[in-house]
């Protein structure tokens, strides 16, 4: 008899993490990303990044349930060719993960979110959006998301933020564009750890 776990498709992912994560793994048997990790990594822009990561978490947990103890996802590459390489202070975990635990997203579209832009459906939608905001008298969409001015544009702000869900549309399957997130790293997922030699 075949059980359901035998039928689960596994995928290989690569993620670069601070080498201190090795201690976390040893001491807690799991690696998770915390707010303090993001504050240290992104320093002066951490509030901006955390705001967007919170949006990502709220959307992604609807696709793959998030464990209660997890704060933020772990960014991964789907390709060894395009993975971030190990450094003196960072190691790369080679993971084998149940595909059902992976949240795929389009990294190029994520760049739109990072810059608070509208994520278009396609080139035609991008052109229509640009024409529409120009017709309304807006030079660009920056004011829609800026904390100091966004309250003047609630409909436009909503329109931009509603478009962000398109980061999870991965219809252009390209190993350079497509990235993956998982909620945590457990020992059984780790197939190798790459270090600077």
C-alpha positions in Angstrom: 0.0 0.0 0.0 1.3 3.5 -0.9 0.7 6.2 1.6 0.1 9.9 0.8 3.6 11.1 1.8 5.1 8.8 -0.8 3.2 10.8 -3.5 4.3 14.2 -2.3 6.4 15.9 -4.9 9.8 17.2 -3.6 11.6 20.2 -5.0 15.1 21.4 -4.4 15.6 25.0 -3.2 18.6 27.0 -2.2 18.7 29.8 0.4 21.5 31.9 1.7 21.3 32.6 5.4 23.6 34.2 8.0 26.0 31.6 9.4 24.5 32.2 12.9 21.5 30.2 11.6 23.7 27.1 12.1 23.6 27.7 15.8 19.8 28.3 15.7 19.4 25.0 14.0 21.6 23.3 16.5 19.9 24.9 19.5 16.3 25.0 18.4 16.1 22.4 15.6 14.5 24.9 13.3 15.5 28.1 11.4 13.0 30.9 11.3 13.2 34.6 10.2 12.4 37.1 12.9 11.8 40.8 12.8 15.2 41.3 14.3 16.8 39.5 11.4 15.2 41.9 8.9 16.1 44.9 11.0 19.7 43.9 11.1 19.9 43.0 7.4 18.0 46.1 6.0 19.0 48.6 8.6 17.7 52.1 7.7 15.1 50.7 5.3 13.9 47.9 7.5 10.5 49.6 8.4 9.8 49.8 4.6 10.8 46.2 4.0 8.9 44.9 7.1 5.7 46.7 6.0 5.9 44.9 2.6 6.9 41.6 4.1 3.9 41.8 6.4 1.7 42.3 3.3 3.5 39.3 1.7 2.9 37.1 4.8 -0.8 38.0 5.0 -1.3 37.0 1.3 1.0 34.0 1.3 -0.5 32.4 4.4 -3.8 32.1 2.5 -1.9 29.8 0.0 0.3 27.8 2.3 -0.7 27.9 6.0 1.8 29.6 8.2 2.9 28.0 11.5 1.9 30.2 14.5 5.6 30.6 15.6 6.7 32.0 12.2 7.0 35.7 11.7 8.4 36.0 8.1 9.2 33.7 5.2 12.5 32.4 4.1 13.5 33.5 0.6 14.8 30.8 -1.7 16.0 30.3 -5.2 14.5 27.6 -7.4 17.8 27.3 -9.4 21.3 26.5 -8.4 22.4 28.6 -11.4 20.8 31.8 -10.0 21.1 31.1 -6.2 23.0 33.6 -4.0 26.4 32.2 -3.3 27.9 31.5 0.1 30.0 34.3 1.6 32.4 34.5 4.6 29.4 35.3 6.9 26.6 33.4 5.1 26.0 29.8 4.2 23.7 28.3 1.6 21.3 25.6 2.6 20.4 23.1 -0.2 16.9 22.0 0.7 14.5 19.3 -0.4 11.0 20.5 0.4 7.5 19.2 -0.2 6.2 21.3 -3.1 2.9 21.8 -1.2 4.9 23.8 1.3 6.4 26.2 -1.3 5.0 29.6 -2.1 6.2 30.5 -5.6 6.3 34.1 -6.7 7.6 36.3 -9.5 10.7 38.2 -8.4 10.4 40.8 -11.2 6.9 41.6 -10.0 8.1 41.7 -6.4 10.4 44.6 -7.5 7.3 46.6 -8.4 6.0 46.0 -4.8 9.3 47.0 -3.3 9.0 50.3 -5.2 5.3 50.7 -4.3 4.3 50.5 -8.0 1.2 49.1 -9.7 1.8 45.5 -10.8 0.4 45.2 -14.3 -1.3 42.1 -15.7 0.7 42.5 -18.9 2.2 45.2 -21.2 -1.1 46.4 -22.4 -2.4 46.8 -18.8 0.8 48.8 -17.9 0.1 51.1 -20.8 -3.6 51.5 -19.9 -2.7 52.2 -16.3 -0.1 54.9 -17.2 -2.7 56.5 -19.5 -5.3 56.4 -16.9 -3.3 58.1 -14.1 -2.0 60.7 -16.6 -5.6 61.4 -17.7 -6.5 61.9 -14.0 -3.7 64.5 -13.8 -1.2 62.4 -11.8 2.5 62.6 -12.9 3.3 59.3 -11.3 2.0 56.9 -8.7 4.5 57.6 -5.9 2.1 59.9 -4.0 -0.5 57.1 -3.8 1.7 55.1 -1.4 3.7 57.8 0.3 2.7 58.0 4.0 2.6 61.8 3.9 0.2 62.0 0.9 -1.5 58.6 0.5 -4.6 59.7 2.5 -5.4 62.0 -0.5 -5.6 59.1 -2.9 -7.4 56.2 -1.1 -8.9 54.7 -4.3 -5.6 54.9 -6.2 -3.7 53.4 -3.2 -6.1 50.5 -3.0 -5.8 50.0 -6.8 -2.0 49.7 -6.5 -2.1 47.5 -3.4 -4.8 45.2 -5.0 -2.5 44.7 -8.0 0.3 43.3 -5.8 -1.4 39.9 -5.5 -0.1 39.4 -9.0 3.3 38.6 -7.6 2.0 35.1 -7.1 1.0 34.7 -10.7 3.9 32.7 -12.1 2.7 32.1 -15.7 6.1 33.0 -17.1 8.0 30.1 -15.6 11.6 31.3 -15.8 14.2 30.2 -13.3 15.7 33.7 -13.2 12.3 35.4 -12.4 10.6 32.8 -10.2 11.5 32.6 -6.6 10.2 30.6 -3.7 9.4 31.1 -0.1 9.0 28.6 2.7 8.0 29.3 6.3 10.9 27.5 8.1 13.8 25.2 7.7 13.8 21.9 9.6 16.8 19.5 9.8 15.2 16.8 7.6 14.9 19.4 4.8 18.6 20.1 4.6 20.5 18.0 2.0 23.7 20.1 2.0 25.2 23.2 3.4 27.5 25.2 1.1 30.3 27.3 2.7 33.1 29.5 1.4 36.1 27.2 1.1 
